[in-house]
Amino acid sequence: MQTLAYIGVGSNLGNRKGAISKAQEILSSHPKVKFLRSAPFYETEPVGGLPQGLYLNTVWEIETDLEAHELIELLLEIESSLGRKRKEKNEPRIIDLDLLFFGDQVIDEASLTVPHPKLHERWFVLKPLWDLRSDLIHPVLKKSVCELLDQVDAHH
């Protein structure tokens, strides 16, 4: 069964747009993923961690026949194929792919939390999400993306 999913995308190392478009290409080529659209890009300050370059952020809307766990595995594979190494929290990254929403499913497991546990605190996730679907309702907080965006500071 097809599920509508939203993926948060970020890069702040090297050719940021190049890394994002390569990740999009790999994801789109998966037989069980239909790439629908991308939000505009936003350049944002990094949150936490060492002083580092600005992020380029966007959100992708896809339809998929994969289960949530399979999709997260695919996103992690794409990250590592593009050279992402996970060493420490909030480090600079060539590519960051986060599963934000997976239909209206709520998953709370050690390996996967959906909706993404911090998405409602992050302008750089909510703003591009708002560009795609301002009316999308967060299945746990029961608020629309539009309401969540109104409550968040543009600098975080």
N, C-alpha and C positions, 0 to 999 in steps of 0.2 A: 504494500500500500504506500502511496506517495505521501510524504510528509513535507510541509513547508518549514524550512529551517533558516536561521539567521546566524551568520558567522562574523565575528568581529576580527578585523584585520589591522595589523600594525607593523611598521618597520622603522628602525632608526639607525641602521648601519648600511654603509655602502650605497649602491644604487637602489634607493627605497622603492621607487616606482617599478623598476625592473624586477625586483624580488616579488613585489605584489602581483605584477602581471604574470610572472612565471608560475607563482602559486595558483593563480586563477586558471591558467592554462592546464596545469596538472589536474586540478580539481574538476574542471569542465570536461576533461577527457575520460573521466571515470564513467563506465557504462551505466551506473546506477545513480548518477548525479546529473541533474539538469540545471545549468546555471541560468538564473532568470535576470538578475540585474545587480548593479553595484551602486551604492550611494556615492556622492561626490567625495573627494579627498579633503581631509582637514589636517593641517599641520598643528601639532600640539606639544606642549611641554611634557617631558617625562614625569611620572609620578613615583617618588621614592627612589632609592638606590643611589648610585654614584652620579656625579655630574656627567651628562651625556647629551648627545645630539637630539634634535627635535624629532618627534614621531610623525610619520605620515599614517593617518588612520582612515578607514572606511568600513562599511558593512556590506556583506553580500547576502543576497536572497537566493536560495536554491530550493529545488524540489528534489527529494531523494527517496529511493526505495530501500536505502540502508537503514538499519536500526541505529539508534543514537550511539551505542558503543562502537559500532563499526565506523560510523562517521568520525567519531573522535579519534579512533585509530588512524584513519585515513589522514586527518588533519595533522596528527603527530608525525606520520610518515612524510608528508609533504614538507613540514618544517625541517625534519632532519635531512631530507634529500636536498634542500636548499642550503644546508650547512649550519642549521641552528644547533647549538650545543647548550644544554640546560645545566648551568653550573650553579648560579646563585639567583636568588629572588631579585626582581627588578633590574636585572642587568640589561645592557643594550642588546638588541636582537635584530638579526637580519630579517626575520619574519616571525610573526606571532599570529596564530589562528585560534580563536576562541569560539566554542559553540555557545551562542547566546540563548537562543530559543530553539526548541525542537518541537514543532507543532505547539500544542498546549500542554505537553507532557511535563510532569514534575518528577525529577529523578534526584535522589539524594543518597549517593553511595560513595564509598571511599575513592573509587576511580573516576566518578563522574557526578557533577552537580549541574542540573539544568532546571530552570534558567540559570545562567552564569551568576554565581553568588555576589559578584560586585557590580554587575552591570548597572544597577539603579543608582550607583554612586559616581558613575563615570560619564562626564560630558562627552568625551571623545568616542564613547560607544553610543550614548543616547542620541546625540545630534545626527550622526549618519543614519541611525535606525529611524529617527523621526522623519528624515528625508524620504525613506522608503515606506514606512507604515506608522504614522503618528497615532493611529487608532488601535494599534496592537495592545492587547491587555496582558499584563504580567500575571501569569496564573497563580502566583503565590501572593504577591502584594495587592492584586486586584485593582491595579491602576494602569491607565494607558501610558504608552511611551511619552505622549504629550504631557501628561501630569507629572511623570517622573522627571522629565527634562526641566519643567518649571521649578522643581525642587532642588536642582543641583547647580553648583557653582561652576561657571564656565572655565575655571582654572584648575579643575581637578578631574 
